[in-house]
Amino acid sequence: MRAVNEIPILRVSKEGRSNSFDEVAIEEPLEIRVNCSTQISQPLAVTMRTPAHDIELGTGFLFTEGIISSSNEILSAMQPEENRVDFTLDLPPEKAKGILNRQFYMTSSCGVCGKSSLDAVKVNCKPLDFTTRIQEHMLYNLPDVAIELQETFRRTGGLHASFLFDTAGRLLIMREDVGRHNALDKVVGASLRDNAIPLHDRVLLLSGRASFELIQKAALAGIQVVAGIGAPSSLAVELARSVGITLVGFLKSDRFNVYSAPERIVA
């Protein structure tokens, strides 16, 4: 699937105007449908995303929304249409009934905007242990790796990315999307399909700011260290402190800020 469209534009500067072309990131709806007890799939969510890795996106969404807890609960996953993914789930009847009463609509900029109440935003995140340790110098290397790998961002300036590293700084997964929450759901979904959850010994790098919903998704996936190129929000810091995530912000090649659980970072 293509992630970029080339479109005609008018370029304007102090030197004058000219007709040209520009590349823009594709944003299209993806319908996530589930079948828990019948032969007919039912719509659960619509998210605005950049086409690619849609099965991973749907899988990550189901996990981070608490609909599934392991890949064993997915009996099948298919993409019958370009903008639709179907999941057949093996869930207890009561849980299945409750799920089918939930519906979500998410924009590319907000993964919690479709929730109908404050309680629906809160997902139970268990406190993490402190088994993971990382070297300070490893974090300094991550921004350059991110810049090098974000080819589509360099072309369009319109995509977010989530990167998953091991504690030695080796890249394991990278996903881009017009929605930052989608990019992370793709990473979580890929990990779940590889039976790699929980991700205790992994480091998550976010290409932009660290928001509440991204820290929540990281906590649910068991990620102990999250680093953002940009700033964290107040709720992100609060959640990171409550569950024990090491949260790094303003990460650059020579400095960063630590907002919670600094003991995991070894000088």
N, C-alpha and C positions, 0 to 999 in steps of 0.2 A: 504494500500500500504506500502511496505517495504521502509525504509529510509536508510538501512544499508546492505552492502554485506560483507561476510567474504571471504577473498581470501588468497591463500598460498603465503608466502613471504620468503625471506632470511634475517634473522637478523644478523647484523654484529656489532661487538664491538671489543675492544682491547683484550678481553678474547677469541675471536674466532667467528665462524660462526655456525648458526643452522637454520634448516628449521622450520618454524612456520606458524601461521595464524594471520591475522590482519583484523580489521573491518574498512571499508571505507564508507564514505557517498556516497549515490547514486546520480548521476547527469544524468538526462535524458532530452531530449527536450520536451516541451509542446507547441503544436500548439493551438493558440487562434483564433477561427473562429467566424465571425459575419454574421447575416442575417438581413438586414435593410428593404428590400423592395421586396425580392423574396423568393421563397421556397428553394433556394440553399444557403447554408452558404459559405462564402468566407474567405480565410485566411487573417488574419490581422497581427498576430505577432507569432514569435517563441521565447520562452525563455528557457534557460537551468536552470532546477530547480530540487529540491529534491521532488519526488512524495509524495503528501499528500496535502489535502485542495486545490485541483486544481481549483474548482469552485470559492472559495474565492480569489485565486490568480488572476484568470481571471477577476473577478468582481473588485478587487482593481486596477488592471492594467487599465481597462476601465475608472475607475473614476479618477485616478491620471494622466492619459493622456488627460483628458478633453473630452473624448468621450461620457461619460454619466455624468449627474449631480445628479442623484438620483436613488434609486433602482426601482422607478416606471417606468423608461425607459427600464428596463429589462423585457421582456414578458416571456421569458423562458431561462433556463440555464441547460445544460445537458452535460454529459461526455460519448459520444458513444464509445470512445476508451480510452485505458489507458493513452495515451499521446496526447489527444485532448479534448478540451472543446468547445462547441458551444453555442453561445448566440443569441437569437432573440431580437432585439432592436426596440423600438418605438421612432423614431427620425424624426424631420422635414426633408423633402426630400433633401434640400440643404446641411444640415449637414451630412446626410447619404451619399450623393454623395461624399463629401469631405473626409469622413472617409475611404471609400473604395478605395480611391486613395493613402492612406497612408499604408506603410508596415514597420514592425519593425523586427529586429533580435537582440536579446540581449544575451550576455554571462552571466554566473553566477556571474561574477565579475563586470559587467558594465551594468546598465540599460539604459544608454543614448547612447551606442555605435552604435545602429542601426539608429540613427537620421542622416539625410542627410544634415542638415544645422544648424548653430548656432541658428537661430530663432526657429527651431523645438525643441531645448533643453529648451527654455524659455517658461514657462507656467504662465499665469497670476495668481499671488498669491495676494490676498487682505490682507491689514493690519489687524491684530488681535486686539481685545480689551484686556483689562487688568483685566478681572473679576476673573481670577483664582489666588489663593494664596496657597502656599504650605509651610509646615514647613521644616526647614533645616534638622532636625533629621530624617525626613521621607526619604530623599534622601540617607542618610548614610546606611539605611537598604537595599537598592535595590541591590547592588552588591552581597550580600550573597544570596538573593532570586534568583537572576539570576543563580548563580553557582549551587544552589541546583536543579533548575528546568531543566537545560540543560543536560538531561541524554544522549541524542544522541551525543552531543558535547563531553561529557566526554568519550564516547566510541570511537569516531572517531577523535576528534580534527578538524573536517572539516565543521562545520555548524555555520552559523550566526543565531542570534535570535533577535526578536523584542518583547517587553513586553509592555502591556498597563495596567496602574494602575489608580485607582481613587486617589483623592487628599489625602486620608487617608493612602495610601500605599497598598491598597488591590489589588491583581492581578485580572485582568478581562480577558485578552487574552494573550497567548504566542504562537508564531509560530517560527519554525526553518526552515532554508533552506540553501542550498549551496550558494545561492545568497542573499546578505544582502537586496537588493531592493525587491526581491521576498518575503522575510520574512515580510517586512513592508507592501507590497501589500496584503499579506494574512490577516494581522491584519486589514487593512483598508477595505478589502473586507468583512470580517466577520462583521465588524461594520456597513457597508453599508447595508448588508443583514438583520441586526437587526434594521435598521432605526435609528441608533445611531449617524450618522453624522449630524452636526459637533461635533467634540470631544473636546469642549471647556474646560470641567472640567476633563481632563485626562492628565496623564503624560506618555510620551513615553520613554522607556529605550532601548538603542541600545547596543548590546553585544560587538561591536567594535568601530570603528571610526565613526564620524558623517560627511558624505559627503554631497555635494551640493544636489544631487538627493534625499537623504533621508530627508533633511530639506524641500525641495520642496514638497515632498509627504506629510510630516507632516503638512505643511502650508495649502495645499489644503484640508486636512482632518479637519482643524480647531484646531489642537493641539497647545496649548500655551506653553507647557514646554517639552523640549527634553533633555534627559541626555544620554551621551555616556560613556562607560567604557574607550574608547580610546580618541584620539585627534580629534578635528574638523579640517576641511580644511579651507583655507582662504575664498573660495567662500561660504562655509556653514555658516561661521560667517557673511559674508556680507549679505547673504540672510536673516539670522535670524534677524539681526539688521534692515533690511529694512521692514520686515513684523511684527516685534515685538514678535518674539519667544524668550523665555528664553532658552538659549543654555548652557548646562553644559557639561564639558569635564573632562577627567581623574577622573571619579567618583570612589572613594574608600570609605571604611567604616569609614574613619576619615577625609577626605578632598575632595575638588573638586574645579575646576575653573569655573567661570561664565563668558561667553563671550558676552552675550547680555541680556538686560532686567532683571537685577538682582532684581528689585523691587518686583517681584512675590514671591521671596523666603524670608520667615519670619524667623528671628533668634529665 
